[in-house]
Every structure is written in C-alpha cells, then in structure tokens.
Amino acid sequence: MHHEVQVFDDLDTLSTAAAHFVVGRARDAVEASGSFHFAVSGGRSPWQMFARLTGMDMPWDGTVIWQVDERVAPDDDPDRNLAHLRQALGGRSTEIRPMPVDEADLDDAARRYGDALPARLDLVHLGIGPDGHTASLVPGDAVLEVADRPVALTAGEYQGRRRMTLTYPALARARQLLWLVTGEDKRVALDAMLAGDLSVPAGRVVAEASTVMADCAAHPG
C-alpha cells in the first residue's frame, strides 16, 4: 500500500508533529460524527506524543481511546500497556476502553472487545519492531493468519507474554494509520515495510490511508 512518509530530525519534533496530526483528525471526526475513535499501540513511541496532546486543544470529551494490543497480565502489572497509556495521559479525563486481558476466558474476552469496536476506527497508531512486528502481529505466530475476527490472541508468548491484538481485518477498517518509528534499529524493518515486503508483519497491513512519521535514524532517506 502507499504510505505518506515524513522524516524528522529527532523525537521531539516528531512527537510535536504527531500530536498536531492527531488533534486535526480528532477535530474533523468530532465535527463530522460527534466522536473520535483512536486506537493506540504499546511501546515507547507514543509517550511523548501524548505528553504534547495533554497541553493542546484536543476534543477529549468526544474522544474514545482503544488499545491496538495488550500483554496478558494483571491490571496493575507494569508490563501492561494500559499503565503507560494512563501515565502518558497525565490524568486527562477521556474514555479509555482497555483490552480485557485479565479475564479467565481470553478468547471470549477478545470476541467481546472485537464486537464493541466501532465499524471503523478514525485513527490507529502503530509502531514497528526491529523484527518487523506491528501491534502484536509477531513473526511466525498463527495470529498473522486470523481473518475471521477483529481481535485475537497470539498463539504463543512474545517477549515473555501472550498478547491480545487487533488483527489485519481490524486494521484494514481504519480510516487512517499513523506510524511512529524511531531509532536506527528500526531501519531495516521500516525499509522492508515501505517496500511492501510481505515477509514482515508490518508489510501486510493495509488501510484507507497511511502516514509514517520517522526520525532520520530510522529513515535517513
């Protein structure tokens, strides 16, 4: 698929640009439909973006934040992406819809989360790992082949935890993707994704529109 690529000198300028991008999409969505459905991945890349957002004129009352992926861990476990998301929001009052990874029946929990998703997410934030994974669509796992539901569990552990994740069909329903990619260790994987290499999980993601914001270490050009 086609990606619009923007390259920044450092994480600070990238995070500021990303925050402005999110605010613009949020305002448009709230004006059009009264709500902005925003799905956020784990990892460090969005933390500074959220720090910027908390000081901007973001329509928080109309914003619903969903999770792209989550580690299977108790609610108060520091491994949970949710804990970092709440911290990054700095107490900002907005609706967050956590993935229910602490329930006994994880397959049923994934089904219910998928059923609750809006027909289309307005914006989905994604990152990419050095191994080419995005969301928790990780190399070699059977979750890559899930085509009949929007939310699924990894078959095995990845970096010590099973994961719940949006699947390719769910990502394909997004109106807009926003990739935040930083660091030299992401360069090979990002190049493969941009080349449409289907051997890396990120290269298999398709959606209506996609913007990649990368620092010059990840994408020197």
Contacts in CASP RR format, 6 or more apart in sequence:
PFRMAT RR
TARGET T0000
AUTHOR 0000-0000-0000
METHOD contacts of the structure
MODEL  1
MHHEVQVFDDLDTLSTAAAHFVVGRARDAVEASGSFHFAVSGGRSPWQMF
ARLTGMDMPWDGTVIWQVDERVAPDDDPDRNLAHLRQALGGRSTEIRPMP
VDEADLDDAARRYGDALPARLDLVHLGIGPDGHTASLVPGDAVLEVADRP
VALTAGEYQGRRRMTLTYPALARARQLLWLVTGEDKRVALDAMLAGDLSV
PAGRVVAEASTVMADCAAHPG
1 196 0 8 1.000
1 205 0 8 1.000
1 206 0 8 1.000
1 207 0 8 1.000
1 210 0 8 1.000
2 210 0 8 1.000
3 179 0 8 1.000
3 193 0 8 1.000
3 194 0 8 1.000
3 210 0 8 1.000
3 211 0 8 1.000
3 212 0 8 1.000
4 209 0 8 1.000
4 210 0 8 1.000
4 211 0 8 1.000
4 212 0 8 1.000
5 194 0 8 1.000
5 211 0 8 1.000
5 212 0 8 1.000
5 214 0 8 1.000
5 219 0 8 1.000
6 17 0 8 1.000
6 211 0 8 1.000
6 212 0 8 1.000
6 213 0 8 1.000
6 214 0 8 1.000
7 214 0 8 1.000
7 215 0 8 1.000
7 216 0 8 1.000
7 219 0 8 1.000
7 221 0 8 1.000
8 14 0 8 1.000
8 17 0 8 1.000
8 213 0 8 1.000
8 214 0 8 1.000
8 215 0 8 1.000
8 216 0 8 1.000
9 215 0 8 1.000
9 216 0 8 1.000
10 215 0 8 1.000
11 48 0 8 1.000
11 182 0 8 1.000
11 215 0 8 1.000
12 48 0 8 1.000
14 180 0 8 1.000
14 182 0 8 1.000
14 213 0 8 1.000
14 214 0 8 1.000
14 215 0 8 1.000
15 48 0 8 1.000
15 49 0 8 1.000
15 51 0 8 1.000
15 52 0 8 1.000
15 180 0 8 1.000
16 52 0 8 1.000
17 213 0 8 1.000
18 46 0 8 1.000
18 49 0 8 1.000
18 52 0 8 1.000
18 178 0 8 1.000
18 180 0 8 1.000
18 213 0 8 1.000
19 49 0 8 1.000
19 50 0 8 1.000
19 52 0 8 1.000
19 53 0 8 1.000
19 56 0 8 1.000
20 56 0 8 1.000
21 178 0 8 1.000
21 211 0 8 1.000
21 213 0 8 1.000
22 38 0 8 1.000
22 49 0 8 1.000
22 53 0 8 1.000
22 58 0 8 1.000
22 123 0 8 1.000
22 178 0 8 1.000
23 53 0 8 1.000
23 56 0 8 1.000
23 57 0 8 1.000
23 58 0 8 1.000
25 36 0 8 1.000
25 122 0 8 1.000
25 123 0 8 1.000
25 176 0 8 1.000
26 36 0 8 1.000
26 38 0 8 1.000
26 58 0 8 1.000
26 59 0 8 1.000
26 63 0 8 1.000
26 122 0 8 1.000
26 123 0 8 1.000
27 59 0 8 1.000
29 35 0 8 1.000
29 36 0 8 1.000
29 37 0 8 1.000
29 122 0 8 1.000
29 123 0 8 1.000
30 36 0 8 1.000
30 59 0 8 1.000
30 62 0 8 1.000
30 63 0 8 1.000
34 62 0 8 1.000
35 62 0 8 1.000
35 63 0 8 1.000
35 64 0 8 1.000
36 59 0 8 1.000
36 62 0 8 1.000
36 63 0 8 1.000
36 64 0 8 1.000
36 122 0 8 1.000
36 123 0 8 1.000
37 64 0 8 1.000
37 66 0 8 1.000
37 118 0 8 1.000
37 120 0 8 1.000
37 121 0 8 1.000
37 122 0 8 1.000
37 123 0 8 1.000
38 63 0 8 1.000
38 64 0 8 1.000
38 65 0 8 1.000
38 66 0 8 1.000
38 121 0 8 1.000
38 122 0 8 1.000
38 123 0 8 1.000
38 124 0 8 1.000
38 125 0 8 1.000
39 65 0 8 1.000
39 66 0 8 1.000
39 67 0 8 1.000
39 68 0 8 1.000
39 121 0 8 1.000
39 123 0 8 1.000
39 124 0 8 1.000
39 125 0 8 1.000
39 166 0 8 1.000
39 174 0 8 1.000
40 46 0 8 1.000
40 65 0 8 1.000
40 66 0 8 1.000
40 67 0 8 1.000
40 68 0 8 1.000
40 85 0 8 1.000
40 125 0 8 1.000
41 68 0 8 1.000
41 69 0 8 1.000
41 81 0 8 1.000
41 125 0 8 1.000
41 126 0 8 1.000
41 127 0 8 1.000
41 134 0 8 1.000
41 135 0 8 1.000
42 67 0 8 1.000
42 68 0 8 1.000
42 69 0 8 1.000
42 70 0 8 1.000
42 81 0 8 1.000
42 84 0 8 1.000
42 85 0 8 1.000
43 81 0 8 1.000
43 84 0 8 1.000
43 127 0 8 1.000
45 127 0 8 1.000
45 180 0 8 1.000
45 181 0 8 1.000
45 182 0 8 1.000
46 88 0 8 1.000
46 125 0 8 1.000
46 180 0 8 1.000
47 84 0 8 1.000
47 88 0 8 1.000
49 125 0 8 1.000
49 180 0 8 1.000
50 85 0 8 1.000
50 88 0 8 1.000
50 89 0 8 1.000
51 88 0 8 1.000
53 92 0 8 1.000
54 89 0 8 1.000
54 90 0 8 1.000
54 91 0 8 1.000
54 92 0 8 1.000
60 92 0 8 1.000
60 93 0 8 1.000
60 94 0 8 1.000
61 94 0 8 1.000
62 94 0 8 1.000
62 95 0 8 1.000
63 94 0 8 1.000
63 95 0 8 1.000
64 94 0 8 1.000
64 95 0 8 1.000
64 96 0 8 1.000
64 97 0 8 1.000
64 118 0 8 1.000
65 85 0 8 1.000
65 94 0 8 1.000
65 95 0 8 1.000
65 96 0 8 1.000
65 97 0 8 1.000
66 97 0 8 1.000
66 117 0 8 1.000
66 121 0 8 1.000
67 81 0 8 1.000
67 82 0 8 1.000
67 85 0 8 1.000
67 97 0 8 1.000
67 98 0 8 1.000
67 99 0 8 1.000
68 124 0 8 1.000
68 125 0 8 1.000
68 126 0 8 1.000
68 135 0 8 1.000
68 165 0 8 1.000
68 166 0 8 1.000
69 81 0 8 1.000
69 99 0 8 1.000
69 135 0 8 1.000
69 136 0 8 1.000
69 163 0 8 1.000
69 164 0 8 1.000
69 165 0 8 1.000
69 166 0 8 1.000
70 80 0 8 1.000
70 81 0 8 1.000
70 82 0 8 1.000
70 98 0 8 1.000
70 99 0 8 1.000
70 101 0 8 1.000
70 136 0 8 1.000
70 163 0 8 1.000
70 164 0 8 1.000
70 165 0 8 1.000
71 77 0 8 1.000
71 79 0 8 1.000
71 80 0 8 1.000
71 81 0 8 1.000
71 101 0 8 1.000
71 161 0 8 1.000
71 162 0 8 1.000
71 163 0 8 1.000
72 101 0 8 1.000
72 102 0 8 1.000
72 106 0 8 1.000
72 153 0 8 1.000
72 161 0 8 1.000
72 162 0 8 1.000
72 163 0 8 1.000
72 164 0 8 1.000
73 79 0 8 1.000
73 80 0 8 1.000
73 101 0 8 1.000
73 102 0 8 1.000
73 161 0 8 1.000
74 80 0 8 1.000
74 102 0 8 1.000
75 82 0 8 1.000
75 102 0 8 1.000
76 83 0 8 1.000
77 83 0 8 1.000
79 161 0 8 1.000
80 101 0 8 1.000
82 96 0 8 1.000
82 98 0 8 1.000
82 99 0 8 1.000
85 96 0 8 1.000
86 96 0 8 1.000
89 96 0 8 1.000
97 113 0 8 1.000
97 116 0 8 1.000
99 109 0 8 1.000
99 113 0 8 1.000
99 151 0 8 1.000
99 164 0 8 1.000
100 109 0 8 1.000
100 112 0 8 1.000
100 113 0 8 1.000
101 109 0 8 1.000
101 164 0 8 1.000
103 109 0 8 1.000
106 153 0 8 1.000
106 162 0 8 1.000
106 164 0 8 1.000
107 153 0 8 1.000
109 164 0 8 1.000
110 149 0 8 1.000
110 151 0 8 1.000
110 152 0 8 1.000
110 153 0 8 1.000
110 164 0 8 1.000
111 149 0 8 1.000
111 151 0 8 1.000
113 151 0 8 1.000
113 164 0 8 1.000
114 149 0 8 1.000
114 150 0 8 1.000
114 151 0 8 1.000
114 170 0 8 1.000
117 150 0 8 1.000
117 151 0 8 1.000
117 170 0 8 1.000
119 173 0 8 1.000
120 173 0 8 1.000
120 174 0 8 1.000
120 175 0 8 1.000
121 170 0 8 1.000
121 173 0 8 1.000
121 174 0 8 1.000
121 175 0 8 1.000
122 174 0 8 1.000
122 175 0 8 1.000
122 176 0 8 1.000
123 174 0 8 1.000
123 175 0 8 1.000
123 176 0 8 1.000
123 177 0 8 1.000
123 178 0 8 1.000
124 166 0 8 1.000
124 171 0 8 1.000
124 174 0 8 1.000
124 176 0 8 1.000
124 177 0 8 1.000
124 178 0 8 1.000
124 207 0 8 1.000
125 177 0 8 1.000
125 178 0 8 1.000
125 179 0 8 1.000
125 180 0 8 1.000
126 134 0 8 1.000
126 135 0 8 1.000
126 171 0 8 1.000
126 177 0 8 1.000
126 178 0 8 1.000
126 179 0 8 1.000
126 180 0 8 1.000
126 202 0 8 1.000
126 205 0 8 1.000
127 134 0 8 1.000
127 179 0 8 1.000
127 180 0 8 1.000
127 181 0 8 1.000
127 202 0 8 1.000
128 134 0 8 1.000
128 179 0 8 1.000
128 181 0 8 1.000
128 186 0 8 1.000
128 189 0 8 1.000
128 190 0 8 1.000
128 193 0 8 1.000
128 202 0 8 1.000
129 185 0 8 1.000
129 186 0 8 1.000
129 189 0 8 1.000
129 202 0 8 1.000
130 185 0 8 1.000
130 186 0 8 1.000
130 188 0 8 1.000
130 189 0 8 1.000
131 138 0 8 1.000
131 139 0 8 1.000
131 189 0 8 1.000
131 200 0 8 1.000
132 139 0 8 1.000
132 189 0 8 1.000
132 192 0 8 1.000
132 193 0 8 1.000
132 200 0 8 1.000
132 201 0 8 1.000
132 202 0 8 1.000
132 203 0 8 1.000
133 139 0 8 1.000
133 158 0 8 1.000
133 201 0 8 1.000
133 202 0 8 1.000
134 179 0 8 1.000
134 201 0 8 1.000
134 202 0 8 1.000
134 205 0 8 1.000
135 165 0 8 1.000
135 166 0 8 1.000
135 171 0 8 1.000
136 143 0 8 1.000
136 154 0 8 1.000
136 158 0 8 1.000
136 163 0 8 1.000
136 164 0 8 1.000
136 165 0 8 1.000
137 143 0 8 1.000
137 144 0 8 1.000
137 165 0 8 1.000
137 167 0 8 1.000
137 168 0 8 1.000
137 201 0 8 1.000
137 202 0 8 1.000
137 204 0 8 1.000
137 205 0 8 1.000
138 144 0 8 1.000
138 154 0 8 1.000
138 158 0 8 1.000
138 163 0 8 1.000
138 201 0 8 1.000
139 200 0 8 1.000
139 201 0 8 1.000
141 154 0 8 1.000
141 155 0 8 1.000
141 156 0 8 1.000
141 158 0 8 1.000
142 154 0 8 1.000
142 155 0 8 1.000
143 152 0 8 1.000
143 153 0 8 1.000
143 154 0 8 1.000
143 155 0 8 1.000
143 163 0 8 1.000
143 165 0 8 1.000
143 167 0 8 1.000
144 168 0 8 1.000
144 201 0 8 1.000
144 204 0 8 1.000
146 152 0 8 1.000
146 167 0 8 1.000
146 168 0 8 1.000
146 169 0 8 1.000
147 167 0 8 1.000
147 168 0 8 1.000
147 169 0 8 1.000
148 169 0 8 1.000
149 167 0 8 1.000
149 169 0 8 1.000
150 166 0 8 1.000
150 167 0 8 1.000
150 169 0 8 1.000
150 170 0 8 1.000
150 173 0 8 1.000
151 164 0 8 1.000
151 165 0 8 1.000
151 166 0 8 1.000
151 167 0 8 1.000
151 170 0 8 1.000
152 164 0 8 1.000
152 165 0 8 1.000
152 167 0 8 1.000
153 162 0 8 1.000
153 163 0 8 1.000
153 164 0 8 1.000
153 165 0 8 1.000
154 162 0 8 1.000
154 163 0 8 1.000
154 164 0 8 1.000
154 165 0 8 1.000
156 162 0 8 1.000
168 204 0 8 1.000
168 205 0 8 1.000
168 206 0 8 1.000
171 177 0 8 1.000
171 205 0 8 1.000
171 206 0 8 1.000
171 207 0 8 1.000
172 205 0 8 1.000
172 206 0 8 1.000
172 207 0 8 1.000
173 207 0 8 1.000
174 207 0 8 1.000
174 208 0 8 1.000
175 207 0 8 1.000
175 208 0 8 1.000
175 209 0 8 1.000
176 207 0 8 1.000
176 208 0 8 1.000
176 209 0 8 1.000
176 210 0 8 1.000
176 211 0 8 1.000
177 205 0 8 1.000
177 207 0 8 1.000
177 209 0 8 1.000
177 210 0 8 1.000
177 211 0 8 1.000
178 211 0 8 1.000
178 213 0 8 1.000
179 210 0 8 1.000
179 211 0 8 1.000
179 212 0 8 1.000
179 213 0 8 1.000
179 214 0 8 1.000
180 213 0 8 1.000
180 214 0 8 1.000
181 190 0 8 1.000
181 212 0 8 1.000
181 213 0 8 1.000
181 214 0 8 1.000
181 215 0 8 1.000
181 218 0 8 1.000
181 219 0 8 1.000
182 214 0 8 1.000
182 215 0 8 1.000
182 217 0 8 1.000
182 218 0 8 1.000
183 215 0 8 1.000
183 217 0 8 1.000
183 218 0 8 1.000
184 217 0 8 1.000
184 218 0 8 1.000
186 214 0 8 1.000
186 218 0 8 1.000
187 217 0 8 1.000
187 218 0 8 1.000
187 219 0 8 1.000
187 220 0 8 1.000
189 200 0 8 1.000
189 202 0 8 1.000
190 212 0 8 1.000
190 214 0 8 1.000
190 218 0 8 1.000
190 219 0 8 1.000
191 219 0 8 1.000
192 199 0 8 1.000
192 200 0 8 1.000
192 202 0 8 1.000
192 203 0 8 1.000
193 200 0 8 1.000
193 202 0 8 1.000
193 203 0 8 1.000
193 205 0 8 1.000
194 212 0 8 1.000
196 203 0 8 1.000
197 203 0 8 1.000
198 204 0 8 1.000
212 219 0 8 1.000
END
